Amino acid sequence: MVGPRLTSTLVAGLLLLLPALARAQTEEQLERIRKWNPHIGEIQKPGEIQKAGEIQVPRGIQAVKVVETAKCERRLSLVADALFAFDQSTLTPDAEETLVVVLPEIAKAGKHPVSIEGHTDGKGTDEYNKVLSEKRATTVKQWLVQRGAVAPSTQVVAYGKSKPIAPNQKPDGSDDPVGRQKNRRVEVVIDTCG
């Protein structure tokens, strides 16, 4: 049996070691720490740093924005990049992580009428974007219908690039990828007065 004095000495030693582990930045420093205490196990190394200019794709709850836009309207706006690959209307394997977030929000609304809107960014023709936005909204509707969240008669509206919520271009006329990402979305619209 380990005595209380030895236990407290071990705990104090570990507490002294933790800051050193947090500060260890080079493999040489990590090796010195491992030699000092071979029982420490594997030390986690920092991951790759995101390159400048890359846009992170939100997933799960970060990809869903709940907006009360009018007296009788509640919008659940889903970032399309969390649901679909570029230029596609088939759900990605990770899409469910985001879609499950809207299920309790729809359930909270009760029996109010729901419609599903598709929106795209400003790249491509009006007709192409309208078709893509309709396919994406229909895919989300089908997923929600399969889970009993909305009725099969739920209306789908394709807006394409006609209702942006952010600029597709910067003031100097260059491409604005962050703005375009915000515009690529599917919105579940709940008529809270209906």
MOTAQUI-V233907 format. One record per residue. N is the residue number from 1. PHI is phi in whole degrees, 0 to 359 (NA if undefined). OMEGA is omega in radians with two decimals (none if undefined). Layout:
# MOTAQUI-V233907
N;PHI;OMEGA
N;PHI;OMEGA
This chain:
# MOTAQUI-V233907
1;NA;3.14
2;274;-3.12
3;285;-3.13
4;298;-3.13
5;292;3.13
6;294;3.13
7;298;-3.13
8;293;3.08
9;294;3.10
10;297;3.13
11;297;3.13
12;298;3.11
13;297;3.11
14;294;3.11
15;296;3.07
16;289;-3.10
17;284;-3.06
18;302;3.10
19;299;3.12
20;296;3.10
21;296;-3.13
22;294;-3.11
23;274;-3.08
24;297;-3.06
25;243;-3.11
26;246;3.11
27;298;3.11
28;299;3.11
29;296;3.13
30;297;3.12
31;297;3.11
32;299;3.14
33;293;3.13
34;296;3.12
35;295;3.13
36;296;3.14
37;220;-3.09
38;292;-3.12
39;272;-3.02
40;289;-3.11
41;86;-3.10
42;282;3.13
43;264;-3.12
44;289;3.10
45;260;3.12
46;295;3.13
47;282;3.12
48;292;3.11
49;275;3.13
50;297;3.12
51;287;3.12
52;300;3.09
53;94;3.11
54;289;3.11
55;256;3.09
56;284;3.10
57;266;3.11
58;292;3.11
59;225;3.09
60;60;-3.05
61;295;3.12
62;290;-3.11
63;267;-3.12
64;242;3.12
65;240;3.11
66;263;-3.07
67;231;3.00
68;268;-3.01
69;267;-3.11
70;219;-3.11
71;306;-3.04
72;242;-3.06
73;223;3.06
74;233;-3.10
75;249;3.00
76;252;-3.05
77;266;-3.11
78;252;3.09
79;293;-3.08
80;299;-3.13
81;295;3.09
82;279;-3.08
83;249;-2.97
84;230;2.98
85;286;-3.14
86;308;3.02
87;65;-3.11
88;240;3.09
89;235;3.07
90;264;-3.13
91;298;3.06
92;282;3.10
93;301;-3.13
94;273;-3.03
95;298;-3.09
96;299;3.11
97;303;3.12
98;273;-3.07
99;297;-3.12
100;295;3.14
101;293;-3.10
102;279;-3.10
103;303;3.12
104;293;3.11
105;293;3.09
106;292;3.14
107;299;3.12
108;298;-3.09
109;285;3.14
110;75;-3.02
111;267;-3.14
112;290;3.11
113;297;-3.13
114;233;2.95
115;230;-3.12
116;234;-3.08
117;250;3.06
118;250;-3.14
119;224;3.10
120;235;3.03
121;275;-3.03
122;274;3.14
123;280;3.10
124;93;-3.09
125;282;3.10
126;301;-3.08
127;297;-3.14
128;300;-3.12
129;292;3.10
130;295;3.13
131;296;-3.14
132;298;-3.13
133;294;3.10
134;293;3.14
135;298;-3.13
136;292;3.11
137;297;3.12
138;295;3.11
139;298;3.11
140;295;3.11
141;302;-3.12
142;300;3.12
143;297;-3.14
144;292;3.10
145;297;-3.14
146;300;-3.13
147;259;3.09
148;73;-3.10
149;279;3.11
150;225;3.14
151;282;3.07
152;300;-3.14
153;276;-3.12
154;304;-3.10
155;284;3.04
156;247;3.14
157;237;-3.14
158;255;3.12
159;259;-3.10
160;57;-3.11
161;259;-3.02
162;282;-3.11
163;230;3.13
164;290;3.07
165;251;3.12
166;211;3.11
167;293;3.04
168;276;3.14
169;228;3.06
170;282;-3.13
171;305;3.14
172;277;3.10
173;93;3.12
174;282;-3.12
175;298;3.07
176;241;-3.09
177;299;3.14
178;293;3.09
179;297;3.13
180;297;3.12
181;297;3.12
182;296;-3.12
183;286;3.11
184;281;-3.05
185;205;2.97
186;237;-3.12
187;241;3.03
188;267;-3.04
189;253;-3.11
190;253;3.07
191;275;-3.01
192;284;3.09
193;259;-3.06
194;279;none
